[in-house]
Amino acid sequence: MTTTAAHETATGTPTGEGAVRRHELAAFLRSRRERISPEQVGLPRGRRRRTPGLRREEVAQLSAVGVTWYTWLEQARDIQVSAQVLDALARALLLDPTERAHLFRLAGAADPAPTTDCPAVTPALRALLEQIEPYPACLQNSRYDILAYNRTYGLLLCDLDAVPPEDRNCMVLSYTHPEWQSSIVHLEEVQRLMAARFRATMAAHLAEPAWKTLLKRLQDQSPEFREAWQRYEVVAHRSKTKEFLNRHVGRLVFDHTDLWLGPGSGPRMVTYVPADDTTRERVARLHAIARGSGSRGAEPRPMTDGEVHI
């Protein structure tokens, strides 16, 4: 037993981040076990049951793990827990998607089957996008899918309404859509940085089908992406200044801001605020054009593959 573990045993107080996580995990498992009745999982109640909810041995049986091992887990012992065992526990304890994600976070493990049950963009968020006008703004997930956008954004780099919903992805558009590409000043640099950011973000989603499908599509359709991907560059930051050449009003310079809507690298609201007076005047004109053209904007798109609820 380590010195830290001995101190925890003697005092009952967790010390260190790992110990705190183990104690929180133990408490979470106990609380979930105690709320489930035997009938909910097809077990007989029996006459001598004094434990609220399920017994430890019943959870172990349902999860196909050893009773002693599961007991140690609820005692916050310093033991290794595989993703497969966590998956079995989540199923046995009838955890909902939020609880399942919490279980894996406490255990410090990657979920092999993250939830895909996420809602569409809410009316409140679509209303917020409209209120930001005339400035361009959109909602994106961590995979760079454009989930919704306002009218100004809809004409910023191309006529986004004319792009099929399944193609409204900033990576796909930046590498395969000629009009979108022609609107980006310093295109090669932007493409290189996007590929590097995509590699950094994808590290947490390597086993997810939607991410693998997007990667394959980019590799199949864009030699430029294949070249950038082979550099194995990784960056975490995003440029705060964006320059575009809009076909309606000319050159635009923006201060770019990400407003995160959830933890980690989940969904975000992307906003573009004019960096100078000329851009401010031209954006107002672009907004007027978008309104006159009947651009729908704020086009809703479902969130999928592990995105947090908005």
C-alpha atoms as one frame of an Amber mdcrd trajectory, in Angstrom:
protein
   0.000   0.000   0.000   1.358   3.406  -0.938   1.938   6.170   1.599  -0.989
   8.130   0.104  -3.269   5.097   0.231  -2.226   4.421   3.844  -3.020   8.018
   4.778  -6.461   7.695   3.174  -7.112   4.465   5.068  -6.035   6.007   8.377
  -7.869   9.309   8.037 -10.752   8.522   5.694  -9.909  11.678   3.784  -8.970
  11.481   0.079  -5.693  13.148  -0.863  -4.549  13.945  -4.391  -6.563  14.262
  -7.575  -6.639  10.507  -8.220  -7.955   9.797  -4.740 -10.629  12.469  -5.009
 -11.782  10.980  -8.313 -11.932   7.459  -6.851 -13.992   8.590  -3.861 -16.349
  10.569  -6.093 -16.699   7.548  -8.401 -17.424   5.288  -5.423 -20.109   7.633
  -4.103 -21.655   7.981  -7.549 -21.838   4.198  -8.034 -23.433   3.711  -4.606
 -26.047   6.382  -5.262 -26.961   4.903  -8.657 -27.108   1.350  -7.233 -29.365
   2.358  -4.356 -31.942   4.022  -6.579 -32.659   0.925  -8.721 -35.217  -1.618
  -7.557 -34.630  -5.327  -8.256 -37.798  -5.403 -10.333 -36.356  -2.810 -12.735
 -33.601  -5.224 -13.768 -35.631  -8.431 -13.594 -34.476  -9.684 -10.188 -36.712
 -10.977  -7.369 -36.981  -8.715  -4.339 -37.011 -11.415  -1.654 -38.243 -11.060
   1.917 -35.064 -10.115   3.793 -33.908  -7.213   1.645 -32.817  -4.307   3.851
 -30.496  -2.593   1.353 -32.193   0.184  -0.613 -32.035  -0.627  -4.284 -29.657
  -3.303  -5.542 -27.031  -5.189  -3.548 -23.387  -5.025  -4.585 -23.385  -8.680
  -5.573 -26.395  -8.052  -7.822 -24.628  -5.236  -9.641 -21.584  -7.467 -10.003
 -23.760 -10.247 -11.406 -25.489  -7.940 -13.890 -22.134  -6.497 -14.982 -20.330
  -9.860 -15.145 -17.556  -8.708 -12.788 -16.307 -10.139  -9.514 -18.119  -9.168
  -6.311 -14.835  -8.443  -4.514 -13.620  -6.294  -7.382 -16.859  -4.280  -7.494
 -16.776  -3.885  -3.696 -13.255  -2.471  -3.939 -14.517  -0.037  -6.583 -17.220
   1.259  -4.213 -14.575   1.469  -1.467 -12.465   3.789  -3.656  -9.597   1.320
  -3.828  -6.797   2.197  -6.262  -7.636  -0.339  -8.997  -7.680  -0.138 -12.786
 -11.060   0.001 -14.544 -11.349  -0.805 -18.243 -13.717   0.919 -20.640 -15.486
  -2.424 -21.203 -16.220  -2.800 -17.478 -17.423   0.788 -17.230 -19.717   0.142
 -20.189 -21.133  -2.934 -18.434 -21.660  -0.987 -15.198 -23.400   1.839 -17.046
 -25.820  -0.649 -18.582 -26.418  -2.525 -15.331 -27.108   0.696 -13.427 -29.442
   2.011 -16.161 -27.438   5.227 -16.546 -28.786   7.871 -18.887 -26.387   9.522
 -21.407 -25.384  12.314 -19.026 -24.758   9.903 -16.151 -22.791   7.569 -18.417
 -20.530  10.418 -19.567 -20.040  11.406 -15.902 -19.050   7.827 -15.009 -16.375
   7.708 -17.696 -15.037  11.149 -16.760 -14.703  10.162 -13.097 -12.879   6.990
 -14.124 -10.604   8.937 -16.465 -11.520   6.703 -19.417 -12.678   7.305 -22.981
 -16.209   6.112 -23.704 -16.090   3.568 -26.576 -19.733   4.240 -27.422 -20.586
   7.887 -26.671 -24.185   8.943 -26.879 -25.697   9.985 -30.188 -28.978  11.171
 -28.694 -28.709  14.963 -28.850 -31.315  17.611 -29.603 -31.482  20.002 -32.503
 -30.531  23.642 -32.092 -33.077  25.279 -29.816 -35.346  28.192 -30.812 -33.620
  30.328 -28.173 -30.239  29.835 -29.834 -31.662  30.576 -33.273 -33.184  33.784
 -31.856 -29.803  34.720 -30.391 -28.161  34.274 -33.794 -30.695  36.680 -35.292
 -30.099  39.234 -32.534 -26.371  39.295 -33.326 -27.115  40.542 -36.853 -25.847
  42.368 -38.816 -22.687  40.608 -37.608 -22.147  37.085 -39.021 -22.553  34.233
 -36.555 -23.127  30.485 -36.606 -23.246  27.451 -34.338 -20.666  24.706 -34.883
 -19.897  21.441 -33.176 -16.394  20.163 -32.470 -16.366  18.427 -35.872 -16.866
  21.810 -37.618 -20.391  20.972 -38.776 -22.379  24.201 -39.209 -25.475  23.512
 -37.106 -27.197  26.878 -37.610 -26.359  30.369 -38.887 -27.833  33.833 -39.279
 -28.584  35.552 -42.580 -25.342  37.520 -42.757 -23.242  34.408 -42.224 -25.320
  32.697 -44.889 -23.785  35.004 -47.540 -20.360  35.549 -45.970 -18.301  32.950
 -47.863 -20.869  31.523 -50.263 -24.632  31.102 -50.574 -24.846  28.659 -47.681
 -28.568  28.063 -48.248 -27.642  26.469 -51.590 -25.232  24.003 -49.932 -26.841
  20.658 -48.974 -27.066  20.299 -45.172 -24.766  17.261 -45.181 -22.050  19.388
 -46.832 -22.261  22.294 -44.370 -18.987  21.554 -42.653 -16.188  24.133 -42.485
 -13.489  21.527 -43.142 -15.280  20.138 -46.204 -16.087  23.605 -47.560 -12.563
  24.940 -46.990 -11.012  22.039 -48.897 -13.589  21.235 -51.609 -15.939  24.184
 -52.277 -14.495  26.626 -54.884 -16.591  29.669 -53.919 -15.936  29.173 -50.194
 -12.223  28.800 -50.921 -12.091  31.926 -53.095 -13.584  33.936 -50.234 -10.766
  33.068 -47.796  -7.735  35.349 -47.829  -4.509  33.377 -47.156  -6.280  30.120
 -48.050  -3.226  27.836 -47.815  -2.373  29.005 -44.310  -5.987  28.658 -43.194
  -6.213  25.129 -44.601  -2.989  24.075 -42.889  -4.097  25.420 -39.502  -7.563
  23.862 -39.839  -6.034  20.444 -40.512  -3.748  20.854 -37.485  -6.672  21.865
 -35.248  -8.762  19.007 -36.607  -5.993  16.504 -35.754  -5.714  17.900 -32.205
  -9.474  17.745 -31.659  -9.917  14.322 -33.235  -7.542  12.748 -30.701 -10.489
  12.485 -28.304 -12.776  10.976 -30.972 -10.583   8.466 -32.820 -13.040   5.576
 -32.523 -16.181   7.521 -33.417 -17.720   6.646 -36.816 -18.735  10.208 -37.734
 -15.182  11.485 -37.225 -13.667   8.608 -39.195 -16.163   9.166 -42.012 -15.332
  12.873 -42.185 -11.595  12.146 -42.218 -11.979   9.605 -45.030 -14.087  12.034
 -47.056 -11.476  14.772 -46.750  -8.668  12.388 -47.664 -10.588  11.058 -50.673
 -11.703  14.425 -52.030  -8.804  16.793 -51.344  -5.127  16.363 -52.238  -4.450
  19.551 -50.273  -5.944  17.991 -47.149  -3.948  14.776 -47.631  -0.753  16.810
 -47.844  -1.616  18.874 -44.751  -2.684  15.759 -42.807   0.614  14.019 -43.477
   2.490  16.834 -41.733   1.122  15.643 -38.371   0.931  19.224 -37.157  -1.127
  19.934 -34.040  -2.331  23.323 -32.838  -4.946  24.209 -30.254  -5.436  27.928
 -30.813  -7.633  29.655 -33.366  -6.647  32.844 -35.134  -8.456  35.870 -33.702
  -8.349  37.798 -36.996 -10.189  36.575 -40.093  -9.991  38.103 -43.566 -12.524
  37.329 -46.268 -13.138  38.505 -49.823 -16.908  38.610 -50.137 -18.340  38.553
 -53.656 -21.037  41.086 -52.747 -19.195  43.770 -50.757 -15.459  43.106 -51.069
 -12.732  42.620 -48.451 -13.795  42.103 -44.831 -11.640  41.939 -41.698 -13.101
  40.485 -38.500 -12.212  39.781 -34.895 -13.205  36.150 -34.412 -14.592  34.828
 -31.116 -15.741  31.363 -29.997 -18.463  31.334 -27.340 -18.495  27.813 -25.873
 -21.920  26.318 -25.135 -20.682  23.337 -23.168 -17.608  21.801 -21.527 -14.439
  20.895 -23.348 -14.362  21.257 -27.104 -18.069  20.830 -27.678 -20.527  23.067
 -29.524 -19.767  26.771 -29.824 -21.199  29.956 -31.211 -18.773  31.494 -33.709
 -19.052  35.265 -34.087 -17.355  37.749 -36.405 -17.152  41.351 -35.217 -15.871
  43.982 -37.725 -12.268  44.949 -36.996 -12.510  48.358 -38.714 -15.018  50.947
 -39.884 -14.838  49.864 -43.517 -15.762  46.298 -42.616 -18.547  47.547 -40.367
 -20.100  49.508 -43.233 -19.708  46.616 -45.667 -21.209  44.110 -43.239 -24.284
  46.320 -42.893 -24.621  46.249 -46.686 -24.152  42.490 -46.764 -26.864  42.086
 -44.137 -29.226  44.216 -46.228 -28.474  42.045 -49.263 -29.106  38.888 -47.246
 -32.442  40.205 -46.027 -33.447  41.237 -49.536 -32.427  37.906 -51.056 -34.601
  35.982 -48.630 -31.711  34.045 -47.126 -33.179  31.694 -44.558 -30.266  31.705
 -42.145 -30.382  29.927 -38.807 -30.823  26.636 -40.633 -31.227  23.961 -37.942
 -29.209  20.789 -38.057 -29.201  17.918 -35.537 -26.233  17.479 -33.217 -24.727
  14.034 -33.259 -21.981  11.743 -32.007 -21.229  12.768 -28.498 -22.002  16.480
 -28.580 -23.211  17.804 -25.256 -26.799  18.902 -24.851 -27.542  22.583 -25.409
